[in-house]
């Protein structure tokens, strides 16, 4: 009997931090790889029956592996690294593609030790240890130093590193974490413009939505305080917060979120599997983040024709042309954020006008098929 993999020319392992991200962020890329005759092995530490089936439907083989998402435990991480090396070696892969902090670091190092010849990484954001303006306690300074050294070690073993904004590239190069010639800037991770489409919605009352993991660095507190300010003048204004409480050290607590709901400030459905209906019934997207790579959520809402309010920081400023498809506000300024929200309430015609501009920008910049073609070229297929 022939080996089932003999007819396949190229075998690749995609190493992720969650199964959800493989399905929702890498789905079109996995399908594109399959169409090129590649055998795709999709690694995630948290598969269940549903996500395993979803990855198979994309044409990939789901692979379990051990990864602690919360913090750095050197002994645990070393044990996980050794296990991953064995898995990768057994698969005899031609290439690896890793994204998010720990998969990039440990996945790339495992790929080297497993003898995988082509190694590509994607940096989608720098994480809370690099977020400017935060208090740097001793633990955080130590963690930052450790992450820098680990990035230097791992990224030195890659042939290509994708990044999503020039500020991140500048920081990584200046700190010596990556050689500049290895970096290629993408215009986001992209969205399927046929899936995220413009839907008609009522302009009044104007409603606002924030979609993000519930981390302090996403500007959640600023969104809440701005909602308080706006609702004093316009009690009918609607505010939605979409996302789950995270294991990250910078996470908002469940008790805080429940208190905001009890106060009547926000609606909080938690994590939802399909964000499109929630985007469709909202007027304006808000992301007052302290720093981003280039947010997938912003790309999705722009494709669906929504104006954007965001901060003038790396990864966010690239998505908005001020006064055209939305507004940029100073970071950590809830009063300025509230004032721009009030602008949409006072002038609801801006919702449709700026929303059209968002869709145009999404069509020009965020087509996932064009972005995936760049990634596949870098992988060498």
C-alpha beads as a LAMMPS data file, in Angstrom:
LAMMPS data file: protein, C-alpha beads

381 atoms
380 bonds

1 atom types
1 bond types

-500.0 500.0 xlo xhi
-500.0 500.0 ylo yhi
-500.0 500.0 zlo zhi

Masses

1 110.0

Atoms # bond

1 1 1 0.000 0.000 0.000
2 1 1 1.255 3.491 -0.868
3 1 1 1.918 6.010 1.863
4 1 1 -1.062 8.408 1.826
5 1 1 1.397 11.339 1.743
6 1 1 3.515 10.177 -1.211
7 1 1 1.563 12.190 -3.776
8 1 1 1.945 15.412 -1.813
9 1 1 4.888 17.599 -2.761
10 1 1 4.973 19.861 0.253
11 1 1 4.128 19.320 3.929
12 1 1 3.682 22.196 6.347
13 1 1 2.915 22.611 10.034
14 1 1 0.936 25.657 11.164
15 1 1 1.524 26.221 14.874
16 1 1 -1.061 28.333 16.707
17 1 1 -2.061 29.257 20.240
18 1 1 -5.771 28.376 19.823
19 1 1 -7.911 26.254 17.529
20 1 1 -10.271 29.229 17.197
21 1 1 -7.539 31.303 15.551
22 1 1 -6.755 28.512 13.075
23 1 1 -10.371 28.375 11.948
24 1 1 -11.259 32.057 12.010
25 1 1 -7.958 33.727 11.092
26 1 1 -6.099 31.069 9.078
27 1 1 -9.035 29.272 7.445
28 1 1 -8.652 30.789 3.955
29 1 1 -4.868 30.290 4.114
30 1 1 -5.271 26.598 4.983
31 1 1 -7.720 26.171 2.091
32 1 1 -5.319 27.945 -0.282
33 1 1 -2.512 25.623 0.801
34 1 1 -4.695 22.594 0.131
35 1 1 -5.501 23.852 -3.363
36 1 1 -1.770 23.980 -4.066
37 1 1 -1.396 20.314 -3.122
38 1 1 0.126 20.905 0.300
39 1 1 -0.474 18.607 3.263
40 1 1 -1.326 20.900 6.176
41 1 1 -0.908 19.907 9.833
42 1 1 -2.658 22.401 12.104
43 1 1 -1.297 22.479 15.667
44 1 1 -3.352 23.880 18.564
45 1 1 -3.363 23.176 22.318
46 1 1 -7.123 23.376 22.913
47 1 1 -8.977 21.281 20.331
48 1 1 -12.441 19.943 21.048
49 1 1 -14.743 17.884 18.824
50 1 1 -16.223 20.916 17.084
51 1 1 -12.945 22.690 16.309
52 1 1 -11.282 19.441 15.248
53 1 1 -14.075 18.847 12.715
54 1 1 -13.878 22.457 11.513
55 1 1 -10.140 22.189 10.833
56 1 1 -10.642 18.907 8.966
57 1 1 -13.311 20.595 6.826
58 1 1 -10.690 23.161 5.801
59 1 1 -8.527 20.316 4.494
60 1 1 -5.979 20.164 7.330
61 1 1 -5.048 17.497 9.858
62 1 1 -5.640 18.723 13.436
63 1 1 -2.677 18.099 15.734
64 1 1 -2.786 18.429 19.517
65 1 1 0.234 19.804 21.312
66 1 1 0.986 21.150 24.758
67 1 1 1.315 24.924 25.246
68 1 1 0.778 27.032 28.345
69 1 1 -0.751 30.343 27.223
70 1 1 -0.437 32.051 30.618
71 1 1 3.021 33.429 31.396
72 1 1 6.445 31.843 31.108
73 1 1 7.319 28.735 33.121
74 1 1 10.797 27.690 31.903
75 1 1 10.547 24.060 33.052
76 1 1 7.031 23.551 31.653
77 1 1 7.951 25.322 28.410
78 1 1 11.076 23.162 27.985
79 1 1 9.071 19.960 28.449
80 1 1 6.503 21.209 25.908
81 1 1 9.300 22.111 23.480
82 1 1 10.798 18.611 23.609
83 1 1 7.387 17.029 22.976
84 1 1 6.755 19.334 20.012
85 1 1 10.161 18.541 18.494
86 1 1 9.269 14.836 18.511
87 1 1 5.903 15.484 16.867
88 1 1 7.397 17.647 14.128
89 1 1 10.245 15.217 13.479
90 1 1 7.804 12.321 13.048
91 1 1 5.838 14.278 10.419
92 1 1 8.929 15.037 8.280
93 1 1 7.665 18.503 7.371
94 1 1 9.101 20.777 4.699
95 1 1 8.050 24.047 6.361
96 1 1 6.635 25.602 9.516
97 1 1 4.446 28.690 9.888
98 1 1 4.053 30.015 13.439
99 1 1 2.093 32.970 14.799
100 1 1 1.416 34.591 18.203
101 1 1 4.193 35.001 20.752
102 1 1 4.732 31.559 22.269
103 1 1 4.122 29.564 19.058
104 1 1 6.574 31.847 17.214
105 1 1 9.243 31.347 19.865
106 1 1 8.810 27.692 20.787
107 1 1 7.333 26.527 17.485
108 1 1 10.233 27.983 15.512
109 1 1 12.847 26.539 17.871
110 1 1 11.128 23.152 17.719
111 1 1 11.128 23.347 13.912
112 1 1 14.896 23.958 13.923
113 1 1 15.534 21.007 16.234
114 1 1 13.218 18.814 14.148
115 1 1 15.190 19.582 10.991
116 1 1 12.472 21.571 9.173
117 1 1 14.245 23.547 6.477
118 1 1 11.783 26.402 5.796
119 1 1 10.623 28.441 8.808
120 1 1 8.256 31.416 8.588
121 1 1 6.833 33.473 11.467
122 1 1 4.137 36.108 11.789
123 1 1 4.149 38.784 14.512
124 1 1 0.550 39.990 14.823
125 1 1 1.140 42.210 17.849
126 1 1 3.812 42.811 20.459
127 1 1 1.830 42.011 23.620
128 1 1 1.452 43.772 26.938
129 1 1 5.145 43.539 27.887
130 1 1 5.931 46.067 25.129
131 1 1 2.893 48.344 25.530
132 1 1 4.064 51.905 26.160
133 1 1 2.718 53.868 29.096
134 1 1 2.221 50.824 31.303
135 1 1 3.890 50.583 34.709
136 1 1 6.967 48.369 34.408
137 1 1 7.294 46.458 37.676
138 1 1 10.223 44.137 38.313
139 1 1 8.365 41.036 37.111
140 1 1 7.349 42.750 33.896
141 1 1 10.857 44.083 33.232
142 1 1 12.301 40.598 33.707
143 1 1 9.637 39.099 31.436
144 1 1 10.288 41.755 28.779
145 1 1 14.032 41.012 28.826
146 1 1 13.348 37.281 28.567
147 1 1 10.917 37.730 25.660
148 1 1 13.431 39.902 23.777
149 1 1 16.147 37.260 24.126
150 1 1 13.813 34.439 23.114
151 1 1 12.612 36.390 20.068
152 1 1 16.244 37.043 19.062
153 1 1 16.993 33.343 19.314
154 1 1 13.892 32.154 17.456
155 1 1 13.665 34.800 14.725
156 1 1 17.348 34.366 13.873
157 1 1 16.335 30.881 12.689
158 1 1 13.597 32.058 10.289
159 1 1 13.825 32.837 6.602
160 1 1 10.898 35.302 6.659
161 1 1 9.052 37.258 9.365
162 1 1 5.731 38.907 8.588
163 1 1 4.709 41.985 10.550
164 1 1 1.612 44.157 10.300
165 1 1 2.759 47.723 10.918
166 1 1 5.965 49.765 10.525
167 1 1 6.164 50.695 14.226
168 1 1 6.432 47.039 15.270
169 1 1 9.071 46.451 12.607
170 1 1 11.079 49.458 13.828
171 1 1 10.925 48.298 17.458
172 1 1 11.924 44.697 16.676
173 1 1 14.852 45.844 14.526
174 1 1 16.067 48.451 17.046
175 1 1 15.961 45.910 19.900
176 1 1 17.890 43.431 17.759
177 1 1 15.088 40.863 17.733
178 1 1 15.076 40.447 13.955
179 1 1 17.290 41.303 10.987
180 1 1 15.563 44.000 8.901
181 1 1 16.017 42.138 5.614
182 1 1 13.893 39.243 6.904
183 1 1 10.815 41.379 7.573
184 1 1 7.953 41.805 5.147
185 1 1 5.059 44.097 6.053
186 1 1 1.551 42.867 5.332
187 1 1 -1.482 45.153 5.206
188 1 1 -3.240 43.092 7.861
189 1 1 -4.114 39.397 7.984
190 1 1 -7.057 40.056 5.688
191 1 1 -10.734 39.171 5.533
192 1 1 -12.907 37.354 3.020
193 1 1 -14.730 40.237 1.357
194 1 1 -17.427 37.857 0.113
195 1 1 -18.201 36.735 3.672
196 1 1 -18.017 40.116 5.394
197 1 1 -20.453 42.228 3.402
198 1 1 -22.385 45.447 3.933
199 1 1 -25.857 44.955 5.410
200 1 1 -28.500 47.637 5.836
201 1 1 -29.096 48.712 9.423
202 1 1 -31.080 51.376 11.237
203 1 1 -29.095 54.583 11.780
204 1 1 -30.883 55.488 15.007
205 1 1 -30.394 55.151 17.840
206 1 1 -26.678 55.107 17.123
207 1 1 -25.020 52.079 18.709
208 1 1 -21.388 51.286 19.424
209 1 1 -19.527 47.974 19.560
210 1 1 -16.080 46.965 20.806
211 1 1 -14.828 43.497 19.815
212 1 1 -11.697 42.310 21.615
213 1 1 -10.292 40.025 24.243
214 1 1 -11.110 41.701 27.536
215 1 1 -7.635 43.049 28.268
216 1 1 -6.831 46.399 29.857
217 1 1 -4.526 47.208 26.930
218 1 1 -7.511 47.085 24.553
219 1 1 -8.808 50.286 26.179
220 1 1 -11.801 48.591 27.795
221 1 1 -11.841 51.002 30.754
222 1 1 -11.775 53.983 28.371
223 1 1 -14.722 52.538 26.440
224 1 1 -16.699 52.069 29.660
225 1 1 -15.973 55.575 30.944
226 1 1 -16.865 57.076 27.543
227 1 1 -20.140 55.124 27.619
228 1 1 -20.940 56.667 31.009
229 1 1 -20.287 60.171 29.664
230 1 1 -22.407 59.627 26.545
231 1 1 -25.321 58.004 28.359
232 1 1 -25.658 60.992 30.692
233 1 1 -26.699 62.997 27.626
234 1 1 -28.228 60.210 25.518
235 1 1 -29.624 57.423 27.716
236 1 1 -30.833 55.458 24.651
237 1 1 -27.310 55.058 23.239
238 1 1 -26.393 51.383 23.014
239 1 1 -22.974 49.970 23.879
240 1 1 -21.934 46.379 23.169
241 1 1 -18.774 44.684 24.452
242 1 1 -17.971 41.482 22.591
243 1 1 -15.248 39.172 23.865
244 1 1 -14.265 36.808 26.628
245 1 1 -12.320 37.254 29.837
246 1 1 -8.738 36.108 29.221
247 1 1 -6.047 34.218 31.157
248 1 1 -3.619 37.037 30.344
249 1 1 -2.191 38.900 33.392
250 1 1 -3.676 42.112 31.974
251 1 1 -7.223 40.769 31.757
252 1 1 -10.337 42.558 33.008
253 1 1 -12.030 40.539 35.756
254 1 1 -15.369 38.802 35.280
255 1 1 -16.711 40.661 38.332
256 1 1 -15.962 44.033 36.708
257 1 1 -17.763 43.078 33.501
258 1 1 -20.802 41.810 35.390
259 1 1 -20.912 45.078 37.357
260 1 1 -20.986 47.103 34.126
261 1 1 -23.844 44.977 32.827
262 1 1 -25.739 45.389 36.116
263 1 1 -25.186 49.150 35.890
264 1 1 -26.885 49.094 32.485
265 1 1 -23.840 50.521 30.720
266 1 1 -23.202 47.708 28.258
267 1 1 -24.520 44.537 26.707
268 1 1 -22.050 41.679 27.074
269 1 1 -22.809 38.439 25.222
270 1 1 -19.269 37.207 25.940
271 1 1 -17.460 35.312 23.208
272 1 1 -19.565 34.527 20.136
273 1 1 -18.713 32.134 17.311
274 1 1 -20.034 34.489 14.617
275 1 1 -19.459 38.230 15.004
276 1 1 -21.181 39.215 11.759
277 1 1 -24.756 39.588 13.127
278 1 1 -23.456 41.745 15.974
279 1 1 -21.472 43.962 13.622
280 1 1 -24.455 44.250 11.271
281 1 1 -26.773 45.593 13.980
282 1 1 -24.209 48.116 15.271
283 1 1 -23.543 51.596 13.902
284 1 1 -19.935 52.350 14.858
285 1 1 -16.945 50.203 15.814
286 1 1 -14.752 51.405 18.679
287 1 1 -11.243 50.162 19.526
288 1 1 -9.413 52.467 21.988
289 1 1 -6.431 50.095 22.174
290 1 1 -2.987 51.046 23.498
291 1 1 -1.156 49.184 20.718
292 1 1 -1.982 46.571 18.054
293 1 1 -0.460 44.633 15.187
294 1 1 -3.302 45.443 12.821
295 1 1 -6.584 44.268 14.360
296 1 1 -8.580 41.605 12.545
297 1 1 -11.748 42.975 14.183
298 1 1 -11.192 46.387 12.580
299 1 1 -10.684 44.781 9.177
300 1 1 -13.938 42.828 9.584
301 1 1 -16.059 45.823 10.554
302 1 1 -14.609 47.921 7.754
303 1 1 -15.473 45.191 5.244
304 1 1 -19.034 45.333 6.599
305 1 1 -19.167 49.081 6.029
306 1 1 -18.854 50.445 9.559
307 1 1 -17.043 53.628 10.587
308 1 1 -14.224 53.227 13.100
309 1 1 -13.195 55.165 16.195
310 1 1 -9.718 54.154 17.279
311 1 1 -6.571 55.476 18.895
312 1 1 -3.613 57.145 17.228
313 1 1 -1.193 54.339 18.131
314 1 1 0.760 51.685 16.181
315 1 1 -1.501 49.198 14.425
316 1 1 -4.629 51.301 14.921
317 1 1 -3.725 54.539 13.162
318 1 1 -3.189 52.649 9.885
319 1 1 -6.864 51.653 9.695
320 1 1 -8.450 55.107 9.849
321 1 1 -8.177 58.162 7.644
322 1 1 -9.309 60.796 10.124
323 1 1 -12.618 62.329 9.129
324 1 1 -13.029 59.961 6.154
325 1 1 -13.845 56.465 7.447
326 1 1 -13.809 57.375 11.127
327 1 1 -11.868 59.267 13.759
328 1 1 -8.606 58.838 15.651
329 1 1 -8.460 59.901 19.294
330 1 1 -5.584 60.220 21.784
331 1 1 -4.828 57.045 23.704
332 1 1 -6.258 56.731 27.256
333 1 1 -8.547 59.738 26.733
334 1 1 -12.119 58.704 27.522
335 1 1 -13.373 62.305 27.271
336 1 1 -12.089 62.638 23.688
337 1 1 -13.534 59.216 22.887
338 1 1 -16.936 60.237 24.254
339 1 1 -16.890 63.472 22.258
340 1 1 -16.376 61.592 18.980
341 1 1 -19.165 59.166 19.919
342 1 1 -21.414 62.181 20.486
343 1 1 -20.449 63.458 17.021
344 1 1 -22.019 60.341 15.468
345 1 1 -25.125 60.695 17.641
346 1 1 -25.558 64.368 16.691
347 1 1 -24.813 63.685 12.998
348 1 1 -26.095 60.152 12.274
349 1 1 -25.648 60.634 8.509
350 1 1 -21.901 60.179 9.151
351 1 1 -22.508 56.510 9.950
352 1 1 -23.442 55.628 6.373
353 1 1 -21.055 58.079 4.712
354 1 1 -17.983 56.970 6.658
355 1 1 -19.104 53.355 6.514
356 1 1 -18.946 53.443 2.712
357 1 1 -15.389 54.777 2.958
358 1 1 -14.483 51.903 5.294
359 1 1 -15.721 49.330 2.791
360 1 1 -13.741 50.976 -0.016
361 1 1 -10.566 50.892 2.087
362 1 1 -11.191 47.239 2.998
363 1 1 -11.565 46.314 -0.684
364 1 1 -8.325 48.115 -1.542
365 1 1 -6.265 46.824 1.386
366 1 1 -7.652 43.806 3.261
367 1 1 -8.475 41.187 0.612
368 1 1 -7.454 37.939 2.323
369 1 1 -6.721 36.150 -0.966
370 1 1 -4.127 38.756 -2.006
371 1 1 -2.521 38.684 1.442
372 1 1 -2.413 34.873 1.509
373 1 1 -0.707 34.862 -1.890
374 1 1 2.137 36.892 -0.326
375 1 1 2.412 34.432 2.555
376 1 1 2.505 31.423 0.236
377 1 1 5.191 33.059 -1.878
378 1 1 7.333 33.539 1.241
379 1 1 6.823 29.914 2.248
380 1 1 8.128 28.977 -1.182
381 1 1 5.147 27.421 -2.956

Bonds

1 1 1 2
2 1 2 3
3 1 3 4
4 1 4 5
5 1 5 6
6 1 6 7
7 1 7 8
8 1 8 9
9 1 9 10
10 1 10 11
11 1 11 12
12 1 12 13
13 1 13 14
14 1 14 15
15 1 15 16
16 1 16 17
17 1 17 18
18 1 18 19
19 1 19 20
20 1 20 21
21 1 21 22
22 1 22 23
23 1 23 24
24 1 24 25
25 1 25 26
26 1 26 27
27 1 27 28
28 1 28 29
29 1 29 30
30 1 30 31
31 1 31 32
32 1 32 33
33 1 33 34
34 1 34 35
35 1 35 36
36 1 36 37
37 1 37 38
38 1 38 39
39 1 39 40
40 1 40 41
41 1 41 42
42 1 42 43
43 1 43 44
44 1 44 45
45 1 45 46
46 1 46 47
47 1 47 48
48 1 48 49
49 1 49 50
50 1 50 51
51 1 51 52
52 1 52 53
53 1 53 54
54 1 54 55
55 1 55 56
56 1 56 57
57 1 57 58
58 1 58 59
59 1 59 60
60 1 60 61
61 1 61 62
62 1 62 63
63 1 63 64
64 1 64 65
65 1 65 66
66 1 66 67
67 1 67 68
68 1 68 69
69 1 69 70
70 1 70 71
71 1 71 72
72 1 72 73
73 1 73 74
74 1 74 75
75 1 75 76
76 1 76 77
77 1 77 78
78 1 78 79
79 1 79 80
80 1 80 81
81 1 81 82
82 1 82 83
83 1 83 84
84 1 84 85
85 1 85 86
86 1 86 87
87 1 87 88
88 1 88 89
89 1 89 90
90 1 90 91
91 1 91 92
92 1 92 93
93 1 93 94
94 1 94 95
95 1 95 96
96 1 96 97
97 1 97 98
98 1 98 99
99 1 99 100
100 1 100 101
101 1 101 102
102 1 102 103
103 1 103 104
104 1 104 105
105 1 105 106
106 1 106 107
107 1 107 108
108 1 108 109
109 1 109 110
110 1 110 111
111 1 111 112
112 1 112 113
113 1 113 114
114 1 114 115
115 1 115 116
116 1 116 117
117 1 117 118
118 1 118 119
119 1 119 120
120 1 120 121
121 1 121 122
122 1 122 123
123 1 123 124
124 1 124 125
125 1 125 126
126 1 126 127
127 1 127 128
128 1 128 129
129 1 129 130
130 1 130 131
131 1 131 132
132 1 132 133
133 1 133 134
134 1 134 135
135 1 135 136
136 1 136 137
137 1 137 138
138 1 138 139
139 1 139 140
140 1 140 141
141 1 141 142
142 1 142 143
143 1 143 144
144 1 144 145
145 1 145 146
146 1 146 147
147 1 147 148
148 1 148 149
149 1 149 150
150 1 150 151
151 1 151 152
152 1 152 153
153 1 153 154
154 1 154 155
155 1 155 156
156 1 156 157
157 1 157 158
158 1 158 159
159 1 159 160
160 1 160 161
161 1 161 162
162 1 162 163
163 1 163 164
164 1 164 165
165 1 165 166
166 1 166 167
167 1 167 168
168 1 168 169
169 1 169 170
170 1 170 171
171 1 171 172
172 1 172 173
173 1 173 174
174 1 174 175
175 1 175 176
176 1 176 177
177 1 177 178
178 1 178 179
179 1 179 180
180 1 180 181
181 1 181 182
182 1 182 183
183 1 183 184
184 1 184 185
185 1 185 186
186 1 186 187
187 1 187 188
188 1 188 189
189 1 189 190
190 1 190 191
191 1 191 192
192 1 192 193
193 1 193 194
194 1 194 195
195 1 195 196
196 1 196 197
197 1 197 198
198 1 198 199
199 1 199 200
200 1 200 201
201 1 201 202
202 1 202 203
203 1 203 204
204 1 204 205
205 1 205 206
206 1 206 207
207 1 207 208
208 1 208 209
209 1 209 210
210 1 210 211
211 1 211 212
212 1 212 213
213 1 213 214
214 1 214 215
215 1 215 216
216 1 216 217
217 1 217 218
218 1 218 219
219 1 219 220
220 1 220 221
221 1 221 222
222 1 222 223
223 1 223 224
224 1 224 225
225 1 225 226
226 1 226 227
227 1 227 228
228 1 228 229
229 1 229 230
230 1 230 231
231 1 231 232
232 1 232 233
233 1 233 234
234 1 234 235
235 1 235 236
236 1 236 237
237 1 237 238
238 1 238 239
239 1 239 240
240 1 240 241
241 1 241 242
242 1 242 243
243 1 243 244
244 1 244 245
245 1 245 246
246 1 246 247
247 1 247 248
248 1 248 249
249 1 249 250
250 1 250 251
251 1 251 252
252 1 252 253
253 1 253 254
254 1 254 255
255 1 255 256
256 1 256 257
257 1 257 258
258 1 258 259
259 1 259 260
260 1 260 261
261 1 261 262
262 1 262 263
263 1 263 264
264 1 264 265
265 1 265 266
266 1 266 267
267 1 267 268
268 1 268 269
269 1 269 270
270 1 270 271
271 1 271 272
272 1 272 273
273 1 273 274
274 1 274 275
275 1 275 276
276 1 276 277
277 1 277 278
278 1 278 279
279 1 279 280
280 1 280 281
281 1 281 282
282 1 282 283
283 1 283 284
284 1 284 285
285 1 285 286
286 1 286 287
287 1 287 288
288 1 288 289
289 1 289 290
290 1 290 291
291 1 291 292
292 1 292 293
293 1 293 294
294 1 294 295
295 1 295 296
296 1 296 297
297 1 297 298
298 1 298 299
299 1 299 300
300 1 300 301
301 1 301 302
302 1 302 303
303 1 303 304
304 1 304 305
305 1 305 306
306 1 306 307
307 1 307 308
308 1 308 309
309 1 309 310
310 1 310 311
311 1 311 312
312 1 312 313
313 1 313 314
314 1 314 315
315 1 315 316
316 1 316 317
317 1 317 318
318 1 318 319
319 1 319 320
320 1 320 321
321 1 321 322
322 1 322 323
323 1 323 324
324 1 324 325
325 1 325 326
326 1 326 327
327 1 327 328
328 1 328 329
329 1 329 330
330 1 330 331
331 1 331 332
332 1 332 333
333 1 333 334
334 1 334 335
335 1 335 336
336 1 336 337
337 1 337 338
338 1 338 339
339 1 339 340
340 1 340 341
341 1 341 342
342 1 342 343
343 1 343 344
344 1 344 345
345 1 345 346
346 1 346 347
347 1 347 348
348 1 348 349
349 1 349 350
350 1 350 351
351 1 351 352
352 1 352 353
353 1 353 354
354 1 354 355
355 1 355 356
356 1 356 357
357 1 357 358
358 1 358 359
359 1 359 360
360 1 360 361
361 1 361 362
362 1 362 363
363 1 363 364
364 1 364 365
365 1 365 366
366 1 366 367
367 1 367 368
368 1 368 369
369 1 369 370
370 1 370 371
371 1 371 372
372 1 372 373
373 1 373 374
374 1 374 375
375 1 375 376
376 1 376 377
377 1 377 378
378 1 378 379
379 1 379 380
380 1 380 381
